[in-house]
């Protein structure tokens, strides 16, 4: 008894995804945008691992803007571009918040602590560095512009 061949859809490379989302820098908006982007990635045929890694990477980038980019009483704007193909996944996140502290762009340092006394925060940028590659950041006309590629998943640069 042999195995049946997988359906053609499983043999095809994922379809290209090009999305741009501009929205208020609030926790609720970030959640909704993440849900929509991950739905689009799954529908385009990207695997569960790639989607999970991308979701974590985007969540860390966008939630850092929400939590640290501006005073809570004055949420800013997030502008997210996602390009994904069989060659890789690229992300650009723009925000009109405070300038990004330069030390965050250096090699990550995880917070100290053991399992019993682990730090509650401080994992965002180390996770971004672990999941992404080719990290670039610039300040352009009052906007932070952060661009990178997903390190693993579907491959190299887009």
Secondary structure, DSSP 4 states (H G I P E B T S, - for coil): --PPPPPHHHHSPPPPEEEEEEEESSHHHHHHHHHHHHHHHHHTT--HHHHHHHHHHHHHHHHHIIIIIS-TTS--EEEEEEEEETTEEEEEEEE-SSPPPGGGGSS--PPP--STT--SS--HHHHHHHHEEEEEEEEETTEEEEEEEESSSS-S--
